[in-house]
Structure formats: C-alpha cells, structure tokens
Amino acid sequence: MKKQILLLCTILLAGIAFAQQDSTQEEQIDFSQFADMGTPEGSKRYCTSKVLGLSPNKLITVAYDFQGPHQLTNIDPFGVPNNLPRTPESYVREGKADIQSSGGLRLVANVPIISNTKWLINVGGTYWRNGYQMNSFTTNNYVVSNLQQRGLTTIGLNTTIFKPLNERHFILAFASADANGDYNLSDSKIGEYLVAPKITAAAFWGWKRNDRSMLAVGFSHTYRPGAQGVIPLILFNHTFENRKWGIEALFPARAAVRRTINTRNLVLFGYELEGNSYSMINRTTGASFNPAYNNLELRRSEIRPRISYEKAITDFIWVTAQVGYRINYNFNIDQGDIFRLIGSDKPYYMENTLTNAFYFQIGINLVSP
C-alpha cells in the first residue's frame, strides 16, 4: 500500500512539475481586451454565478476512491437475541476487523436545465460506493459482518438554484435526497433504502463583489457531521489580481487554496468534511431476530486533508488526481435519525472506533466551457 501511495505522489508531483515548465508556453487570456457589450437601455442588469479563475464546473464525474489499510472495532452491548439465554459476559460483544482496503466507484452528474440572466437551475444525481476488503473480522458482530458483506452505498438526486437579484446580490439554494445504507445494487432489500432518503438543504444570501470574487452566508440542514444537524455556512470564491492564486471555500464543509499554473493546470491544497448517515436495516430473522437492531443509523463522517491536481485533456475533458489522509470524525451508531448539534455529548447506541488511513482518488470530468 505504501508503494502505491508513493507511486501516486510521484506521478502527481511529476505532472505538476511538467505543468510548471510548460506554463510559459500557455497563452494567458486577458479578459480586459474584450469589450463590454452591455445591456439594452432600460433593461435590468444581473450578476452571474461565474468567478474568473475558478476551477472548472464539473458536469459529469467518474472517479474511483481508494483508502488504505485501517482497523475497525465495534462495541455491541446488544449482541444476544432476547429469546436466548444471557450470561454476564454476553451483554457486551466486541467486533474487530482488519480492513485491507476500502473504496469504490463515484459517479456524479450536475447539469443545467435552465440558464439565463434571471435563473440558473441545475439538476444532478449521485452514486457513491464504499466496499470493505477485510483480512480478518468478527463474523458474529452485527455491524462488522454487515459492512463486510454489503458495504455502504449512496444513490441520490439533487438540485441547485442560483437566482440573481441585481448586479451585486443573489440567492443560492441547494437540496438533495440521498438513499444511504448498508446495501449494494443487487441487494433484494434495496427498495427499503430508496423509499427513505436523507434530505439535505442549504440556502445562502450573497454578494458578487466583482468578476473575481463572490461571498455568501447561509445555513444548511446537513448530515456531513454524520448525524443530522443545522450549521452556518460561508461561501467564498476569490481569485487574486495576479490570477495565479485563489480561494475556493464552503466553510466549514470544505476549503482550498488554488494555485493556477496555467489555464489548463491547477493545484488545490485544502480539506473536506465528508459524511452522511447510513440506514442499517435489521436483517436478523426467525429465532435469531433481535429488535435491538431495529432502526440503526451509522454516522459516517471524516475529515480529508488533501492535495488535488487538475489538468485539461481537451477544452471539455479534465482529469483529477487527489491524494490525502482520511481522518475519522464519526463512525458511531444511533438508534433512530436523531438530531445532534456539533459537539453533542449524548451517548451513542453503539460505539465504533475506526483508525485513520491514507487515500487517493482519480477521476475524469466533463466540464462546462
């Protein structure tokens, strides 16, 4: 695994070095040379969602995410079905797993359906897969065995709405419905997950400061910390006057410093808080049925410090290579979709310990012009 990460870092740094050597040959477009066509007399002007120098807007992404070796420990205080004899030592069952690797395919689409001076409306879909390859694991532990057999999957739909109010101000809204759970596409119970999606929503009020900068503040109902909660958000996209450096942030969800090598090569240094809540349907049956496993929710949340390199293959196709460290923030279990504020000290129904791991992600993107 260390050799794989070292090889990926070498390729990534070589690509950056080559791009830096080639940057003097790349024509730097000076937008000031283009005349301002203006708007017809008497018509109202509206700001746009674009910021000069921003990393390309991705319409379709196909990527693969890979996490290196790590360990999982689960403390299950309800391990014995109610209709079986209990002994003092059976009230707590510990599960362990040596995870050789985890990860899977990621498909993301975000396509505009309305785009004019007054409205920009995008709709999209998401498929994320995270399977677990385990060297050894506790077979009689409910959580560990479910992850080993089925992994975690997200299938979702989303929409983004940008509504300019005038030349300076705008409203931005986002909503998604995600079916998250311990299932795969061939699972006979997939319908039970699809009919109970997790809802995420966010709303912002913002300023288009100039063509290089926009700022917005808002709130979001989100599952990024694992459990559902409401958090304040700050959207800040800014390109400095030299066009070589910029900031792309949706704080505290993600933030990055952007280095523009040339118009076809970008490097971003930052982090992302990635997470959601995953339904775990009770699969015990017959004499082994245990109501203690009803309505379980796995609170998966992780912080990913990372370096990303983005390169244009053609005007519409970009590739992305990303390497970083996955730091576990939450991998515990609640019984029910409990609302938790960040920092809540309410006890979890089951506690999991997941160690950290190096990760990489590589993808290809269809971008907007």
Buried (B, 14 or more C-beta within 10 A) or exposed (E): EEEEBEEBBEBBEEBBEEBBEEBEEEEEEEEEEEEEEEEEEEEEEBBBBEBBBBBBBBBBBBBEBBBBBBEBBBBBEBBBBEEEEEEEEEEEBEBBBEBBBBBBEBBBBBEBEEEEEEBBBBBBBBBBBBBBEBEEBBEEBBBBBBBBBBBBBBBBBBBBBBBBBEEBBBBBBBBBBBBBBBBBEEBEEBEBBEEBBBEBBBBBEBBBBEBBBBBBEBEBBBBBBBBBBEBEBBBBBBBBEEBBBBBBBBEBBBBBEBBBBBBBBBBBEBBBBBBBBBBBBBBBEEEEBBEBBEBBBBBBBBBBEBBBBBBBEEEEEBBBBBBBBBBBBBBBBBBEBBEBEEEEEEEBBBBBEBEBBBBBBBBEBBBEE
